Amino acid sequence: MFLSDKWKDYELIDASGGEKLERWGDVILVRPDPQIVWNTERSAPQWKNADARYIRSSSGGGHWQSFKKLPPSWTVSYHGLKFGIKPMGFKHTGLFPEQAANWDWFSGIIRASRRGSVNVLNLFAYTGGATVAASDAGASVCHVDAAKGMVSWAKENAELSGLKDRPVRYIVDDVKKFVRREIRRGRKYDGIIMDPPSYGRGPGGEVWKIENELFGLIELCLDVLSDDPLFFLVNSYTTGLSGSVMDNIYKLTVKKRFGGHVFVDEVGLPITSGDLVLPCGYSARWQRD
């Protein structure tokens, strides 16, 4: 498992009965998680004094129930990187802390590279956790997301981390259309990061369903990789795409063209109240020899 166990400002304190108890800086939140099918005693005292809980609605969606006055937003840090956090609709906070394991992985590759510059393409880039990490490691990054608000948030995270002047292009666009244009322009990247949703719509109403689109998108992205690429990362939170499926996709695409090594495993967060780990989807990593 790719374990994100180096956080100081984030902690998964406990997990039971479909909910996780989390510390984000000094703020305690309770959020639902479908992977938590076990029931335990909930002995951690923070269950009783959480700042807020996300309540799912039987008709879809849900709402935040605040027990204390929450700040509109606050900041957490990871190895000097800083991220703005705020409770959003559909239980989100603007950051996926389990991805820290991947940030460490590709940041190490970027730093170890002897190239004068490393160009990274971050697709479905959300609020820019991976963009900030790659930029801090020394890469030039192209950040692409269909949601204008998320791209603005990513810029704020870069500024919080002191990376405002780093070479980052922020693009609001449909991912597939953007990649096709990059191919026509002849632009090349040494690394690709991709965090696709299970289902979504582009700015022009384009429908994205990961089971139908992922293989073709990865094939398409091969044509924007440099002749000697460094890494290719794809994250999946879709239960239908198992680790074996992701391994097969990589062997048929990036490994077939460039060789190298494929590593596919679950990403997880340790639960500090006991000897358990919460699985948080799969990551497929390809790396040069």
C-alpha angles and dihedrals in degrees: 000000000000098000123199098208104140100082122125099172095044127056133173095212100179143342128204142142097010095312136097125211110216140181115212103184102304095338121098117208134180115209134173121250124182092210092067099087095148127091123217136169096271091223095160106111092221090074087073098045104038117148094226143353129207111229118202118222120227088226093053135279118035144205143252117256109204120205094179133025106279121206111243087242140348139185133251127187135216117188090328095317114119129208133187113234128197134156109256137181118287091034097286128139100192096260137071104211094192088069091072088089089060093044089057092047100052093035088059091051092049093048092047093051115106093206120119090236136006118210116206129190115206112194124192081013098174112184093348107255090145092039091056092046094049092044092050089051089058104264129136105235136203107202115199128183133148094224115082092201092056092050090052090050090051090055089052091052091051090051092047088053093051092249100114093119096046117113103268127147113206113205129184104201148110106282099227093047091049094050091050090053091049089053091053090048091051094235116159134199132202094208137022128203118190128182104173123185121236089240134002150136130243125228090269094048094267110164118229121193111172098214090057100037112033101080093048092047093052090049089050092050092057087075093060094050117102120247089261106031124183107209147350121201127187123179123199129189092174112114092210092062103072126189090260091054091051090047090053092049092052093047090052095048127019098019091046091056103034106021111215127120134305123209120182124178144135119280114225148180122217116237105226098204092064147001094283136112126208111222113223106187131284134299122202113202127190119187136178118252 
